[in-house]
Amino acid sequence: MALWYSFGISLFAAIGTFLFGFDTGIATTTIAHESWIKYMNSPSEGLTGAAVSIYIAGEAVGALTQTAIGDQLGRIRFMQLMCVAVTIGTIIQTASVNIGMFLVGRAFAGFAVGGMVATVPVYLSEISDPRFRGLIGGISGCGISFGTMMSNWVGFACSYAPYGPLQWRLPLAIQVPWSVIMFIGLSTFMPNSPRHLIRSGKIEQARIEFARLRRGMQLHEMQEEFILMQAQIEYEMEREVTSYREIFKLFRRRVLVCISVQTFASLTGVNVIQYYQTILYKSLGISSHMILALAAVYGTMAFLSNALTTKYLNDQWGRRKMIITGLIGVMLIEIYAAVMQREFQNTDNRVGKGFAILGIYLFVVVFYGMLNSITWLYAAEVLPIALRSKVMGLGAAGHFIVNVAITEAGPSAFANIRENYYYVFVACSFIFLTIAYFFFPETKQKTLEEIAAAFGDRVINVEDDPKRTCDSAHTTSAELTNI
């Protein structure tokens, strides 16, 4: 029962990452519509690229905002704030009458989803049973891929609408109700993070929320997990750090693992391929409607592979193996894709062009199946409660800042060095693989507090420190029994 309750909560929280995936993906089809290009007075390559890069820049600012106020507001309140912001941003985009207004809406929406996509994995990791955290937390990644899939299919369907602004305004407008629905859920029935409540000194409320999240669990198991969680968080609060200098000094490896797993995920080239796949298809001589259809199939394969691995691999196989396997697969496929495009993009060989497109599809299956399923969750898992929101925001900002550079360079890179741009991502993925192999520990089936031991940090044992926890254990047992 506890699993199904947490699963339902995670699906609702994943509306936040769905909005990230949808609003990110909708740019792919929006800038491909001839009606959008004509309405915006045929914007230059630079302005077209800005529709993507300014959005990612907004995401970076949103992530940094999380580092500043995420802990003060708490997980629920911060996500509510982002719901308001994304509603405003999507309304501005939908109502745009020129490219300047459209870019303002993109920046505003980017700010909102940047804060949201870094907070949802933190929230889900903190409410999850360690036995199923890969599934529950991994749903945040599924929200991203589901949003990507839906944006591509909606964009394709609207290409058959009567020629005009409706073709691109309607897909943008579809986002508005979802942010409102999420805000209502956050305001009514979604539980707060018991870990954040403990850190805020709200022990009574934390017990109530924890009992809701572990409903159906044996009472003694519930008591034991809460006691250990409370003891570890109180211990970590005693060594509370107040500056980033102290953070990097005391928790260097944990911080660098969090930031690197998010930043290097960008350097696999996933966003470049996703945003500019329409350019790649066009270079292969494919028609406009077929380009949108192929982008929709791309999104579908992303979601299906993401959902399957989240269900069957995250908790069973583990995060470390998935990251290493995914990176090896990404490198091999990008080399294959580069070779296929070099050989066939300027020829009339339809079979050869089909093999070039296959490279793009193989990439999306491996990236979303192996990396997107767990990178956001893994980044949140490896951090202690005192740093989770602050450093997660830094890592997400790094992810988005790197994306600004490589996506802004996308059109020029594909025009000048063409398929050789893939080799840049192969080299970056190899560096990521080396770091992951030597420095990334396994986190599956461990509580967030137990993960500290994998980094050489102390994990509190209640039996070794009875003075600290005997009173806490007694009251916790009694009060959990009454819930």
C-alpha positions, 0 to 999 in steps of 0.5 A: 500500500505504501508503494502505491501511495508513493507511486501516485504522489510521484506521478502527480509530482512528475507533472513538474518534470512533464512541463519541463519536457513538454516546453523544452520539446515544443521548441523542436516543432514550433521553430520547424513550422513554416507558419511560425517562421513567417509570423515571426518575419523569418528570424535569423539563425541566431534568433532561432537558436536564441529561442532555444538558448534563452530558454536554457539560460532561464533554466539556469537562473531558476536552478540557482534560485532554488539554491537561494530560497529552496530550503527556506520555502520548502519543497512544496512551496517552492514548487508552487512558486514555479507553477505560477511562474511557468503559467505566466511564461506559457501564456506569454509564449502563446500570446506572442505577437513578435519574436521579442515577446516569444523570447521573453516567454521562453525565458520566463518558462525556462526559469520556472521549469529550471527550478522545478526539474531540480526540485522534483527529484529532491522531493521524490528521493526524500519521500521514497522507501529505499527499496523502491526509490529507483522507481519512485524517484525515477518517475521524475525522469519519465516525466521529462521524456513523456513531456518530450513525447507529447510535445512532439506528437502535439506539434505533428498533429497541429501541423495539419491544422489550417495554415496560420498561428493556430499551428503553433499557438495551440501546442503552447497553450496546452501547458497552461492547465497542467501547471494549474492542476499541479498547483492545486495538488501541491496546495491540498493533498501532496505530503511534505518531505519528512526529512525537510520537516525534521531539518526545520525542527517540525518533528511532530509534522514530520512523524505524521507525514512519514506515517502517511508515506509508509502506510502499510509498513510494519510498525517496528520497521516504520519506527526504526527507519524514522529514528535512524533518519531523525538521528542522522539529520540531527547529527548533520545539523550539528556540523551545518555549513554556512558557505560554499567554501565549507561545503566543498571542503567537508563534502567535496566528493559528494558535491562533485559527483552531484554536479558532474552527473548533471553537467556531463549528462548535457555533454553527451549531446542529447539536447543538441540532437533533440533540438536540432534533429529537424535540421538533421532530417532536413539535411537528409532530404526529408519533407516537413511533415515527415520531419515532424513525424520522425521527431514524434517517433523520437519522443515516443522511443524516449518515453518507452525506453525510460519507463521500461528501465525505470520499472525494471532496472533502476532498483534491480540493476543499480545506478552505477551500472546503468550510468557506465553502460549508458555512456559506453552505448552513447559513445558507440552510437554517436560514432555510428551516427557520425559515420552514417551521416557522413556517408549518406546525407548528401546522396540519394541512397534512401536505405543509407539515409534510413541507417543515418536516422537509425543512429538518432533513434538508437541514441535516444533509446540508450540515453533515456533508457540508461541515463535519463532514468537515474541521473537526476535522482542519483544527483539528489541521492548522494547529497546530505539533507543540509546540501541537497537543495543548494547543491542540486540547484548548482548541478542543474545550473551547470547542466543548463549553462553547458546546454546554452553553449552547445545548443547555441553552437548547434546550427553553426556546428552542423553547418560547418563541421557537420557530423564531426560535432558528434565526436565532441560529445564522444570525447566528453562522454569518455571523460564522464565514463572515466569519472563515473567508473572511479568515483560514483558509488552504488546507492540502490536499496540504501536509505538516503542517510546510509549513502553517507557511508559510501563517501566515507562520512559517518552514519549514526548508529542509534545503539552506539549513541543511546543518549542522543536517541533514546528519548526520541525513539520512545516518543517516536514509537508512541506517536507513530502508533497513534497515527 
